[in-house]
Amino acid sequence: MINELVMTTVEWSRAQFALTAMFHYLFVPLTLGLSLMIAIMETLWLKTGNEAWKHATKFWMKLFGINFAIGVSTGIILEFEFGTNWSNYSWFVGDIFGAPLAIEGIMAFFMESTFIAVMFFGWNKVKPKFHLASTWLVFLGSNLSALWILVANAWMQNPVGMYFNPDTARNEMIDFWAVLFSSTAMNKFFHTLLSAYLLSAVFVLGVSSWFILKKRHEGFARKSILIASIFGLSASLMTVYTGDTSSKDISKVQPMKFAAMEGLYEGGKGVPLVVLGQINKNEDDIACCTRSIALPNMLSFLTTYDSEAFIPGIKDIIHGYIDHRGIPHKSLAERIANGKIAVQSLKEYHESKKNGDKEAEATALASFKDNYKDFGYGYLSSPKEAIPNVYLTFYSFRIMVGLGFLFVIQFIISLYLLYKKRWNKYVLWLNLLCIPLAYLATQAGWIVAELGRQPWVIQDLMPTSVASTEIASSAVQITFWLFAILFTTLLTAEIKILVSQIKKGPQES
């Protein structure tokens, strides 16, 4: 059992990391999507010679730069927290987790940082084609940064391509390509990237609608609405598709998260898809969906393309089940028992090796290898500890999906009004209102991804409770509040600067 002091430290460390990550992701998606739209606008300027596209490029580039600067500062703090607050985690998987982060820093971030200077200050110093190339390379660098960070995160959700070294008690990478191209990594990358593009399109559409409402810079606003609507509609439709493929992947590699997303307590064949529902505790004191509006058989169909396929619920995962492919899955009690054998065998292996007892060493190592897949469960005391926060996971998932479909409708209506060359003030106000809703949708998505996999920091191998640094909880509390003040100040400053620049509008002279 982990003592109360360590548990308090873990909780504060989780809160601090969540605070940093959520603030950081307020800035990242806009950077990813704006960089592409800016590159498209500058390309149109060079192709057509229309100076209006150049003015649009420069205006959105200013907003990109403000956002980029603050995003970098929060991102640096986030990476340092792995060493300060999560040293046990960093030791356990540093050889794997550190590789994509190192590539991100050496290749992608340096590319982005180098050419961003040319993009901002090279308008009258380099040839137009070289400047355009720099803008596209900034886009490429920012998106490559996202790739490597998401590969690292995906490995935590689905650890593949590695080998646990019992001598060092560390996981070591043996297949880089398996880590990079795992189904979880590819689904996470494309879904996250496309949702960032969607948010950026909503932002550009909302700001441009404000100019139409104010009857200012209407030519610039129409061009921006055209790019944002086409870009956003394409991104939103692809986001729906990648969300579907990502959910299918989650059902295979993280069935407990999938059950929490659906609030599904008792699974079965032909499981309905809950559109709206209410989460309550049941007779077993487990949170699940007790009232719902649902589509019959649709969850089974969307997950497996078989409307009668078996989908496990929380109860099935706890007690063990056979999935729709005929693969048996052990009960959590059995996995906890096997995990404790693995933990104990690893200790005995090191003791036997230290004492020079070769026979005992070989026996302990064989026992450890037989039970390693359940290693992380050895740190849990009961099956209920393996259940994530169903309330937040369930509701966040529906907020994300519901808003995603709203944005699809928003882009279609905006394109229609643009084509008809008439505006509706209610639609324009809706476009403006959708800016904070887009941020809410992206934050809800990350809540599903990260809270939904708890209690695991590495799925099935390391629970969050043993990943943190053993430091005084007071030290983490102090830095939590310092970061909260710092990040709030940065966010307030960014919003003020963005609003100020938006009010000035594009320079058309």
N, C-alpha and C positions, 0 to 999 in steps of 0.2 A: 504493500500500500504506500502511496505517496503521501508524505506528511502534509499538514494543512498549509505550512509556509510555502512549500513548493507549488501546491495547487493554486494558491493565491498568486504566486509569481507567474504561473502558466496563464491564468485568467487575465492578468494585467498585460502580459506579453501578447496574448491573442488580441486584446483590445487595442493595444498600441499598433500592432501590425495591421489590423483591420482599419484603424483610423488612417494610417499612412497610405495603405493601398487604395482606400476609397477616395481620399483626396487626390492621390496621384492619378487615378483613373477619371477624375473630372477634367483633366487636361489632355490625356493621351489620345482619346478617340478623335477629338477635333483636329489635333495635329496630323493624325494619319489620313483623314479624309480630305482636309483642306489642302494638304500638300499635293494630292492628285488633282483636285479641281483647279488649283492654281496652275499646275503644269498644263492642263487642258486649255485653260484660258490663254496662257502665254503662247501656246502652240497655235491657237486660233488667230491671235494677233499677228504672228509671223506669216501665217498662211494667207490671211485676208488683207493685212495692212490696215485694218480698222483700229484706230487709236482707242476706241471705246473698250476693246478687249484688254489693251494695255493698262488703262485706268482701273478696270475691274481687277486685273491681276495684282496691281500694286496695292489696291485697297485691301483685298483679302489676304495679301501677303503680310501686311502690317498686323492684322488680327492673328495670323498664324504665328508670327514672331513673338508676340506678347504671350501667347499660350505656350509656345515651345519653351521659352525661358523658365517659366514657373514649373512646367512639367519635368524638366531636367533636374531642378533642385529637389523636388519631392522624390523623384526616382532614385537619386543617389542615396538619400536617407533610407529608402526602402531596402536597398541592397546591403547597406551597413548593418541593418537590423538582423540579418541572418547570422552575422558573427557575434553581435552583442547580446541578442535575446534568444537565439536558437542555435547555440554552439553544438549541442548534442546532435541536432539534425544535420548541421554542417559537417560534423565529423562522420556521421553515419553514411551520408550520400554525397559528400563534397566532390569526390572524384567524378561523379556523373552530373550532378546538378551544376557544378561549377563550369563544366565544359561549354554548354551553350551560352552561359552568361559571359564567359571569357570571349567567345567568338563574337557575341553581340557588341562587346566593348571595343575589341580590336578591329573588327571589320565594319560592322554596320554603323556604330556610333561615330567612329572617326570619319567615315565617308560622309555622313550627315553633317557633322560639325565642320568639316573642311569646305564643303560646297555651299553651306548655308551663308557663309561670308560673301561668296561670289554672288549668290542669289539676292542678297539684300543690298550690297554696296557696289556691285559690278555693273549697274545699268549703263553708265557712261564710260566704263573703263575696259570692258571686254566686248567682243563682237556679239550681236544678238543671238546667233546660233550657239555660241559657247555659253551665253547666259541661260538660254533655254535648256541646254544639256545639264547645266548645274542645277536648275530647278527640278528636272527629272531625276537627277542623282540624289537630291535631298529627299524626294518622294521615295526612291528606292531604298535609301539608307534608313529612313524612319520605318518603312514597312519590313525591312530585314531585321531591324531591332525587335519589332513585334514578333517576328517569326521565332527568333531564338529564345526570347523570354517565354513565349507560349509553349515552345517545345519543352522547356524546363518545367513549366507548370503542369503540362500534360503528363510528363513522366511521373510526377507526384500522384496523379490520378490513376495512372496505369503503368507501373514500373516494369519496363521490358529492357532487353538488351544488356543485362548486367549479371554479375556473379558476386555472391557474398563471400568475402575472404574471412574465414573463421579466425585466422591468425591475427589480423589487424582489426577485426570487427567492423569492417567497412565494406560498402558496396562498390564494386569496380566495374567500369564499362567494358563490355567485350564485343558489342556490336553497335557502333555509332549510328549506322543507317537504320537499325531497328528503333532506336530512340527517336531519330529525326522523322522517320516516315511511319511511325505507329499510327493506327487508325485514330486514336485519341488525339495525337498531336495535329494531324491534318484537319480533323473536324474542328478542333478548338481554334486552330489558326484561322481557317477560312470563315468560321462563324463569327469569331471575335472581330476580325478585320472588316468583314462586310457590315457588321453592326456599327462599327466605328465610321465607316463610310456613310451609313444611313444617318447617324447622328449629325455628321458634318453637313449632309444635304439638308436636314431639317433646320440646322443653324443658319445656313446660307439662305434658305427659303424664308425663314422667319424674319431675318434682318432685312432682306430685300422687300418683303411684304410691308415692313414698317416704313420703308422709303415710299412705297406706293401710297400707303395711308396718309403720309405727310406730304404727298405730292412733290417729292424732291428726287432728283436724279432718276427719273422714271425710265430713261433709256438704259442706264446702268442696271437698274433693278430688274427690268425685263430680261436682259441678257443673263443675269445671275439666276433668276427664277428658271429660265430655260435649262441652264446647265444643272442646277440643283434638282429640278424635277425629273429630268431624264436620268441623271446619275443616281438620285435617291430611289426612284422606282425600280431601276435595275438592281441596286444594292438590296432593297427591301425584299424583292422577290427571291433573290439568291440567299438572303438571310433566312427566309422561311425554309428554303430547301436544305441549307446547311444545318439549321436548327433541327430539322427532322432527322438527318443522318447522324447528328450528334446525339440526339435522344436514343436512337437505336444502339449506338455505341455504348452509351451509359447503361442501357438495360443489360448489356452483356458483361461489362467490366465493373460496374458499380450498381448492382441490383438494389441495394438498400437505398442509395440516393434516388434511384428511379422510383422506388415505392414511395419515398417521402415526397417527391415531386407530385405524385398523383394522390397522395394521402391514402394509399391503398393498404389496408390492414390485412385482409384475407383475400388472397388471389384466387385464380381459377381460370377456367376456359371461357372465351368470349367476354373478356373484361370490358366494360364501358369506359369511354373517355369522359372525364369530368370537365365540363365547361366552367361551371361555377359551383362552389361547394363551401361547406363550413367544417372547420377542424375542431374536434372536441376530444377529450379523453374518453376512452371506452371502459368496459368492465375490467380489462386487464391493465388499466392505468397507462395506456399507450395512446398517444395522439394520432388521430386518423380522421378521414372524411366521413362524417355521419349523415350529412344532408347534402344533396347535390342535384344539379341539372346536368344530365349526362347523355352521351350519344351511344346507343347500344353497340357492343362488340368493337367499337372503333379503336380502343387502346390496343387490343390484341392485333387488329388488322394493321394499324400504323406501325406497330413495333416489329411484326413478323410477316406482314402481307397474308396472314391467315386469320380470318375473323374468329376462329375457334381455338386459337393457340393459347396455351397456358402462360399466364403472367403471374409471377410470385408477388405476394404482398409481404408486409413486415412480419406477420405471423409465420408465413411459410419459410422466410429466410431464417428466422429464429429457430424453427424446429427442423429444418432441412426439407429439401424438395427435389423433384426431378423436372428440369426445364423442358421447353417445347422441343428441344433438340434431342431429348432423351438422356441428357447429361445429369448425373446425380450431384447434389450439393449437400455437404455435411451441415449438421446443425451447428449453431453458434456455440453451444455448450461443448460440443466435440472439438471445435476449432480452438476454443479457449484452453481445453485440456491439452491438445496437441501443442499449442503455443507455449504453455508452461513447461512441457517436456523439452521443447526447443531451447527455451531460455536456460533451463537447468542444465541441459546437455552442453550448451556452449560454455557455461561456467566450469563444468566438470572437464571439458576438453582442455581448457586453459590450465586448470589445476593439474591434470594428468601430465600435460606437456611440461609444466614447470617441474614436476616431480620425476620426470623421466619414465613414467609408466606407459610404455608403448601400447600394450593391450587395452588398457582402460582408455587411452587417448583415441584409439581406433574405434572402440565401441561408442564412445561419446560423440565422435565426429559423425559416425553413421546414423546415430539417433537424431542428431541435429539436422542432418541433410534430409532425413525422412520427414521431418516436421517443420522445415524452414518456411514453407508456404503459409503456415499459420503463426509464424514467429510473433507478429505484432499482437495477436490475440492473447498471448501470454501475459500481457500487461493489463488486460481487462479483468474485472472481477465478476461481471455478470453480463449476459447477453444484451440487456437493456442499454448498456453503455455503448453498444454499437449502433444505436438508433440516433440519427441526427435530429436537429430541431425541425420537426415536421411543420410546425406553424409557419415559420419564416420561409422554408423551402417551398412549400405548397403555394402560399400566397404570392411570393416573389415570382415564381414561375408563371403564374397567371397574369400578373401585372406586365411582365416582359412580353408574353405572347399577345395579350390583348392590345397593348400599345403598338406592337409591331404591325398588327393588322390595321390599326388606326392610321399609321404612317403610310401604308400602301394606298389607302383611300385618299389621304391628304395629297399625295403626289399625283394621283390620277386626276383629281378635281383641279389642282393647280395647272396641270398641263392642258386640261380642257379649257379653262378660263383664259389661259395664255393664247391658245389657238383661236378662241372666239374674240380675243382682243377686248375683253370686258372683265371687270373685277367686281367681286362681291366683298363688301367690307367685313362680313362675318367670317368668310373663308380666310381673309387676310389676318384677322384677329386670331383665328384658330391656328394659322401658321405660326404666328408669334407665340401663342400659348404653348405650342408643341415643343418649343426649345427646351424648357425645363422638363417636359414629359420625356423627351428623348434621353436626357441625362438620368432620369428616374429609371427608364427601361434598362439602360446599360448597367446601372448599379444593381438593379434587381437580378440581372443575369449573373453578375459576379457573386451575389449572395447565394444563388442556386448552386453555382459551381463550387464555392468554397465552404459554405456552411453545410451544403448537402453531403459533402464527403466526410464530415466529422463523424467519429472522433479521430480520423486519420490525417496525419500530415503526409504520410506515404501510404497509399491504400494497402491495407492488410499487413504491412510490415512495420510501421512505426506510428503509434498513437501520439497525438499532440501532447498528451500529458507527460511524455518522457523526452520530448524534443527540445525543451527549453533549457536555457542556461540557469544554473543554480545560483542565483543572486538574490539579494534582498528585494522583496516585493516593493518596498518603499522607493528604491532606486528606479524601478520601472514606472511606478505611479508618478514620480516627479517628471520623468521624461515624457510620459503620456500627456500630462497637462501642458508642459512646455511645447510639445509638438502641436497639441490642439490649438493653443494660442497662436503659434507660428503659422500653421496652415490656414487658420481662419483669417489671419491678417493677410496672407498671400492671396487667398481667394477673394477677399474684399477688395484688395488692391487691383487684382486682375479685372474684376467685374467693373470697377470704376474706370480703369484705363480703357477697357473694351468699349464701354458705353460712351466714353469721351470720344474715342476714335470713330465710332459708328455715327455719332451726332455730327462730326465734321464731314463725314461722307467722303466719296472719292474725289480726288483732285482732277478736275476735267480740263483745266487750262494747260 
